[in-house]
Amino acid sequence: MYKIGICDDGENICSFMENMILQYAKDRHIRTDINVWYTGEGLKDYLETGSTLDILFLDIELFKMTGIEVGSYIRNQLDDMGMQIIYISGKASYARQLFKTQPLDFLVKPISQDQINDVLETALRMISRKNEKFEFQQGGDHYYVPMGDIVYFGSEGRKVKLVTLKETFEFYGKLKETAKRLPEHFISIHKSYIVNQEYIFRYTYEMVELVNGMTLTISPANRKQVRERILREK
């Protein structure tokens, strides 16, 4: 079952979107649990209890606590990078303000059934991707880290460093061999770095900045390939 939230101060909008989500779920035989809030404060109170959501449709222009503030709270205070946030708005002028909260998409009202179908298809694919695990060994212990939690891999001598937002692990191995075990959204940007594209906050031809503030160099040999990969995903 997928837990889906809708937060918008318009009751009619919430009802309309809920019906479209239910139609999508019915057509694809998917079980959903849908919750609705009309204020950012109400949603925040729910999340503060430890409850979470798989997918959140979040209005930007909420009355007091804005959607951007709620998104920032989810990512920075709750440290929840797995929730798929889809911003909704009556305006198309917010895109640059949303980057730091890593939304999956940004839909401009009025929203159609086709838009809901497309974004839910993407969200469910992302959730499935995040549930995959990367296995490695430290000493006699085996570890299983969700792919969606991994920000990047780095090579340091005979060891590979695995970095998440919360902690760092090291294991013996080669980065080239590690790359063969990763899904396609991991990009080799340098002989010493493989980056999870979902954590890229800013990109230039020479470097990437990740959401944790880390800046990594793209080697000259990888620049064309990295650029093509990033632009293809836009």
Secondary structure, DSSP 8 states (H G I E B T S, - for coil): -EEEEEE-S-HHHHHHHHHHHHHHHHHHT--EEEEEESSHHHHHHHHHTT---SEEEEES--SSS-HHHHHHIIIIIS---SSEEEEEES-S--HHHHGGG--SEEEESS--HHHHHHHHHHHHHHHHHHT-EEEEEETTEEEEEEGGGEEEEEEETTEEEEEESS-EEEEE--HHHHHTTS-TTEEEEETTEEEEGGGEEEE-SSEEEETTS-EEE--GGGHHHHHHHHHHH-
